[in-house]
């Protein structure tokens, strides 16, 4: 701490303490503020990552449910198509489904 004397118009001396900082203290302050900013960014990224993980999990669950529903509906369709009909579209659908067995696997 440095002490400075200032002359006031009424010829009264007033002592004022002036806090000076050296270059080391300035570096420490800058370093501390940078660390705080980085910590804040890290917390934000962690929060966003958790939200994205939750959303990805929900999407995977929806996809799995849709696969199960698709398999069920295709099986029902095949059962329905097995009934003898003279409709040519039914025969085409059976040929397509028999070639693409991947539709039936989840």
C-alpha positions in Angstrom: 0.0 0.0 0.0 1.2 3.4 -0.9 0.2 6.6 0.9 -0.4 9.8 -1.2 -0.9 13.3 0.1 -3.3 15.5 -1.8 -3.5 19.3 -1.3 -7.1 20.4 -0.8 -8.2 24.0 -1.6 -8.7 24.8 2.1 -5.0 24.0 2.7 -5.9 20.8 4.6 -3.8 17.7 4.0 -5.7 14.5 3.5 -4.1 11.1 3.5 -5.4 8.7 1.0 -4.4 5.1 0.7 -3.9 4.0 -2.9 -3.9 0.3 -3.5 -1.5 -0.6 -6.2 -1.2 -4.0 -7.8 2.0 -5.4 -9.2 2.2 -7.4 -12.4 2.1 -10.7 -10.4 -1.3 -9.8 -8.8 -2.7 -8.8 -12.2 -1.7 -12.1 -13.7 -3.3 -14.0 -10.7 -6.5 -12.0 -11.2 -6.6 -12.7 -14.9 -5.8 -16.4 -14.3 -8.6 -16.6 -11.7 -11.2 -15.0 -14.0 -10.2 -17.3 -16.9 -10.5 -20.3 -14.6 -13.9 -19.2 -13.5 -15.1 -18.7 -17.1 -13.8 -22.1 -18.1 -15.5 -23.7 -15.1 -18.8 -22.1 -16.1 -18.4 -23.4 -19.6 -17.7 -26.9 -18.4 -20.8 -26.9 -16.2 -22.9 -25.7 -19.2 -21.4 -28.5 -21.5 -22.1 -31.1 -18.8 -25.7 -30.0 -18.5 -26.2 -30.0 -22.3 -24.5 -33.4 -22.5 -26.9 -34.8 -19.9 -29.9 -33.4 -21.7 -28.7 -34.9 -25.0 -28.1 -38.3 -23.4 -31.6 -38.3 -22.0 -33.0 -37.4 -25.4 -31.0 -40.1 -27.2 -32.2 -42.7 -24.7 -35.8 -41.7 -25.3 -35.3 -41.9 -29.0 -33.8 -45.4 -28.8 -36.8 -46.5 -26.7 -39.2 -45.1 -29.3 -37.3 -46.9 -32.1 -37.4 -50.2 -30.2 -41.1 -49.8 -29.6 -41.7 -49.0 -33.3 -39.7 -52.1 -34.3 -41.9 -54.3 -32.1 -45.0 -52.7 -33.5 -43.8 -53.1 -37.1 -43.0 -56.8 -36.6 -46.5 -57.3 -35.1 -48.3 -55.5 -37.9 -46.3 -57.3 -40.6 -47.1 -60.7 -39.0 -50.8 -59.7 -38.8 -50.6 -58.7 -42.5 -49.1 -62.0 -43.5 -51.7 -63.9 -41.6 -54.4 -61.9 -43.4 -52.7 -62.4 -46.7 -52.5 -66.1 -46.2 -56.3 -66.3 -46.7 -57.1 -67.3 -50.3 -58.0 -64.4 -52.4 -57.8 -63.7 -56.0 -56.5 -60.1 -55.6 -53.3 -59.7 -57.6 -52.0 -57.1 -55.2 -52.0 -59.6 -52.4 -49.7 -61.9 -54.3 -47.4 -59.0 -55.1 -47.2 -58.1 -51.5 -46.4 -61.6 -50.5 -43.6 -61.8 -53.0 -42.1 -58.5 -51.8 -42.3 -59.5 -48.2 -40.8 -62.9 -48.8 -37.8 -61.3 -50.6 -37.3 -58.7 -47.9 -37.2 -60.8 -44.7 -35.3 -58.0 -43.0 -38.7 -56.3 -42.5 -39.5 -58.9 -39.9 -36.4 -58.6 -37.9 -36.2 -55.8 -35.3 
